[in-house]
Amino acid sequence: MAIFRAHSGAIYFEHRGARANPRALLIHGLGCQLVQWPDSLLEGIVANDLCAVTFDNRDAGLSHGVDTRPPSIEALLAERDTPGSLQSAYTLSDMAQDAVDLLDHLGQAGAHVIGLSMGGMIAQRMAIEHPQRVYSLTSIMSSSGDPALPGGDSEVERALLATLAEESLDVAVAHQVDAWRAFGGPHFDSEAVGIARLARRAVERAYRPDGTARQLAAILADGDRSTNLANLAVPTLVIHGKADRLVPIEAGMATADAIPGAELLAIEQMGHDLPEPLIDTIVGSIATHIRAVEVSR
């Protein structure tokens, strides 16, 4: 086990690839654990002469949590509809600091930061508040937080909220599979080729719905990052699926529009998932983006 103590508490992390290679730091999404990165994506990054560093965000997996009572679904919905009504246990900035602490622990001045969904929001916060530590930014199926953007499909949001209930492990796995199949959309079966196939592995490793609720509160409380993103000078790639029913494509477009010089890759048939048939496209675009960045040592 690889555990270090961040300012906030213990964080579990793993390396894949040669330690001498530049680091690609991957930040996963809401409630997700490092075991929910597809092996093909990590191996693709390693094959492009990078060292992939993955970790469990606080309140997920084997990393530390907090004792604060999780917000109710009613409180989360109220915060979405009336921002400012919810007090979150921690912020996305705090979660970004965990990632910076990991770089410090590894003795790395910076990394190529890749964030998915909530991880993309954390990566954006990292670039905003610690720009010298972010050599390049890749924001996947994420958002700028602009409240004017369209929300997710109501059916998909209900599937997400179902994962917050405390259930038996088998029921929790079923809810996770249902949610990822809804997130992934109609073109690829997530249970066969996407993140849903990793649900049992994740739930049996660590089942923490209270932590997921607290993470969701941090997302909702973070608000609009658009003004801060407009001041970034970090090379940025935004990847988003045109079939995303949880975080619609408009969110990816707005993120790319907000960041000066950002490139947008909009992928046909991609939902809110990492389906195996699209991994080569995703990895190839990330590798091309990173290779174009000159890092001064």
C-alpha positions in Angstrom: 0.0 0.0 0.0 1.2 3.5 -0.9 -0.1 6.0 1.6 1.2 9.4 2.5 -0.1 12.1 4.9 -1.4 15.2 3.2 -2.2 18.3 5.2 -5.8 17.0 5.5 -5.0 13.3 6.2 -3.9 10.0 4.7 -4.2 9.7 0.9 -3.8 6.4 -1.0 -2.0 6.5 -4.3 -0.3 4.3 -6.9 2.3 4.7 -9.7 2.2 3.0 -13.1 5.2 3.3 -15.5 8.8 4.4 -15.1 9.4 6.8 -12.2 11.9 8.7 -14.4 9.3 9.7 -16.9 7.2 12.9 -16.5 4.2 12.5 -14.3 0.6 12.4 -15.5 -1.6 13.0 -12.4 -5.1 11.6 -12.8 -7.9 12.9 -10.7 -11.1 10.8 -10.7 -14.7 11.8 -10.4 -17.5 11.9 -7.8 -17.3 8.9 -5.5 -14.8 7.1 -7.8 -11.7 5.2 -6.7 -8.4 4.8 -8.5 -9.5 1.2 -9.4 -12.1 2.8 -11.7 -9.6 4.0 -14.2 -9.7 1.6 -17.2 -6.4 -0.3 -17.4 -6.3 0.4 -21.1 -6.3 4.2 -20.5 -3.5 3.9 -17.9 -1.4 1.6 -20.1 -1.9 4.0 -23.0 -0.6 6.9 -21.0 2.4 4.8 -19.8 3.1 3.7 -23.4 3.5 7.4 -24.3 6.5 7.7 -21.9 4.6 9.1 -19.0 4.4 7.8 -15.4 0.7 7.6 -14.4 -0.1 8.6 -10.8 -3.5 7.8 -9.6 -5.0 8.3 -6.1 -8.2 8.1 -4.1 -9.7 11.5 -3.4 -10.5 12.2 0.2 -13.8 10.6 1.3 -13.3 7.8 -1.3 -11.5 4.5 -1.6 -8.7 4.0 1.0 -8.1 7.7 1.6 -9.2 9.6 4.7 -12.7 10.9 5.3 -14.3 13.3 7.7 -16.7 12.9 10.6 -19.2 15.5 9.4 -22.7 14.3 8.9 -23.4 14.0 5.1 -25.9 16.3 3.6 -29.3 14.9 2.8 -30.6 14.5 -0.7 -33.1 17.3 0.0 -30.3 19.6 1.1 -28.2 18.8 -2.0 -31.2 19.5 -4.3 -31.9 22.7 -2.4 -28.3 23.8 -2.9 -28.5 23.1 -6.6 -31.7 25.2 -7.0 -30.7 27.9 -4.4 -26.9 28.2 -4.3 -25.5 29.3 -0.9 -27.9 27.2 1.2 -25.5 24.4 2.0 -22.4 24.3 4.1 -19.9 21.8 2.7 -17.5 19.9 4.9 -14.6 20.9 2.6 -14.1 22.6 -0.8 -12.8 21.6 -4.2 -9.8 23.9 -3.3 -9.1 21.6 -0.4 -9.2 18.6 -2.7 -6.9 20.4 -5.1 -4.5 20.9 -2.2 -4.5 17.2 -1.6 -3.2 16.7 -5.2 -0.5 19.4 -4.6 0.5 17.6 -1.4 0.9 14.4 -3.4 3.2 16.1 -5.8 5.2 17.4 -2.9 5.4 13.9 -1.4 6.7 12.6 -4.8 9.2 15.4 -5.0 7.6 16.7 -8.2 7.6 20.4 -9.2 4.5 19.7 -11.3 2.6 17.3 -13.5 0.4 17.0 -16.5 -3.0 17.0 -14.7 -5.9 14.9 -16.1 -9.2 15.3 -14.4 -12.5 13.5 -15.1 -15.9 15.0 -14.2 -15.5 16.2 -10.5 -11.8 15.4 -11.1 -11.8 17.9 -13.9 -13.3 20.6 -11.5 -10.5 19.8 -9.0 -7.9 20.0 -11.7 -9.3 23.4 -12.8 -9.0 24.5 -9.2 -5.5 23.2 -9.1 -4.6 25.2 -12.2 -6.3 28.3 -10.9 -4.7 28.3 -7.5 -1.4 26.4 -8.1 -0.7 27.2 -11.8 3.0 26.5 -11.5 2.3 22.9 -10.5 0.2 22.2 -13.6 2.3 21.7 -16.7 -0.8 21.0 -18.8 -4.5 20.5 -18.0 -6.9 18.0 -19.5 -10.5 18.4 -18.4 -12.7 15.4 -19.3 -16.5 15.5 -19.2 -16.4 18.3 -16.7 -17.8 21.8 -16.4 -16.9 25.4 -15.5 -19.6 25.5 -13.0 -21.5 28.3 -14.8 -25.1 28.1 -13.4 -26.5 29.1 -16.7 -25.5 25.8 -18.3 -28.1 23.2 -18.9 -28.3 20.5 -16.3 -28.3 16.7 -16.6 -31.2 14.6 -17.7 -33.6 14.0 -14.8 -33.5 10.2 -15.2 -29.7 10.2 -15.0 -29.7 12.5 -12.0 -32.1 10.2 -10.2 -29.7 7.3 -10.9 -26.8 9.3 -9.4 -28.8 10.2 -6.3 -29.7 6.5 -5.8 -26.0 5.8 -5.3 -26.0 8.0 -2.2 -28.3 5.7 -0.1 -26.7 3.3 2.4 -27.5 -0.2 1.1 -26.2 -3.8 1.2 -23.1 -4.3 -1.0 -25.0 -6.2 -3.7 -27.6 -3.4 -3.9 -24.9 -0.8 -3.9 -23.2 -2.6 -6.9 -26.5 -2.7 -8.7 -27.1 1.0 -8.2 -23.6 1.8 -9.4 -24.1 -0.3 -12.5 -27.4 1.3 -13.2 -26.0 4.8 -12.7 -23.0 4.2 -15.0 -25.2 2.6 -17.7 -27.4 5.7 -17.5 -24.4 8.0 -17.6 -22.8 6.2 -20.5 -25.8 6.8 -22.8 -27.2 4.6 -25.6 -24.2 4.0 -27.8 -22.0 1.8 -25.5 -23.1 -0.5 -22.7 -21.1 0.6 -19.7 -21.5 -2.7 -17.9 -19.8 -4.4 -20.9 -17.2 -1.8 -21.9 -17.3 1.2 -19.5 -16.8 2.1 -15.9 -19.9 0.1 -14.8 -17.9 -3.1 -15.3 -15.6 -1.9 -12.4 -18.4 -1.3 -10.0 -18.2 -4.5 -7.9 -14.4 -4.2 -7.6 -14.8 -0.6 -6.3 -17.7 -1.3 -3.9 -16.0 -4.3 -2.4 -12.8 -2.4 -1.9 -14.5 0.6 -0.2 -18.2 1.5 0.0 -18.6 5.1 1.2 -21.8 6.7 0.1 -21.6 9.4 2.8 -18.3 10.5 1.4 -19.9 10.7 -2.1 -22.6 13.0 -0.7 -20.0 15.3 0.9 -18.0 15.4 -2.4 -21.2 16.4 -4.2 -21.8 19.2 -1.7 -18.2 20.4 -2.4 -19.1 20.5 -6.1 -22.3 22.4 -5.6 -20.7 24.9 -3.2 -17.8 25.7 -5.6 -19.9 27.7 -7.9 -18.9 29.4 -11.2 -15.1 29.1 -12.1 -15.5 30.9 -15.4 -13.9 34.2 -14.4 -10.9 32.4 -12.8 -10.5 30.1 -15.8 -10.3 33.2 -18.1 -7.1 34.1 -16.4 -5.4 30.8 -16.9 -2.2 30.5 -18.9 -2.0 26.7 -18.7 -2.2 24.6 -21.9 -5.6 23.0 -21.8 -7.4 20.2 -23.6 -11.1 19.7 -23.0 -12.6 16.4 -23.9 -16.4 15.9 -23.8 -18.9 13.5 -25.2 -21.7 14.7 -27.4 -24.0 12.1 -25.9 -23.3 13.1 -22.2 -26.6 13.0 -20.4 -25.2 13.9 -16.9 -22.9 16.9 -17.8 -24.1 18.0 -21.3 -21.7 18.9 -24.1 -22.5 22.6 -23.5 -20.5 22.3 -20.3 -17.4 21.2 -22.1 -17.9 23.9 -24.7 -18.2 26.5 -22.0 -15.0 25.3 -20.3 -13.0 25.4 -23.5 -14.4 28.9 -24.3 -13.5 30.1 -20.8 -9.8 29.1 -20.9 -7.6 31.1 -23.3 -6.3 28.9 -26.1 -8.0 25.7 -24.9 -8.7 23.0 -27.4 -12.0 21.2 -27.4 -12.3 17.5 -28.5 -16.0 16.7 -28.8 -16.5 12.9 -29.3 -19.5 11.5 -31.1 -21.4 8.8 -29.2 -19.5 9.4 -26.0 -21.6 9.7 -22.9 -20.4 10.4 -19.3 -18.1 7.3 -19.4 -14.8 5.9 -20.7 -16.0 3.2 -23.1 -13.3 0.9 -24.3 -13.9 1.5 -28.0 -13.0 5.2 -27.5 -10.0 4.8 -25.2 -7.5 5.0 -28.1 -9.0 8.3 -29.3 -8.9 9.7 -25.7 -5.4 8.6 -25.0 -4.1 9.7 -28.4 -5.5 13.2 -27.9 -4.1 13.5 -24.4 -0.6 12.3 -25.5 -0.6 14.8 -28.5 -1.6 17.6 -26.1 1.1 16.8 -23.6 3.8 16.3 -26.2 3.2 19.9 -27.4 3.9 21.3 -24.0 7.4 22.5 -23.2 8.2 22.2 -19.5 11.1 24.3 -18.1 12.9 22.4 -15.4 
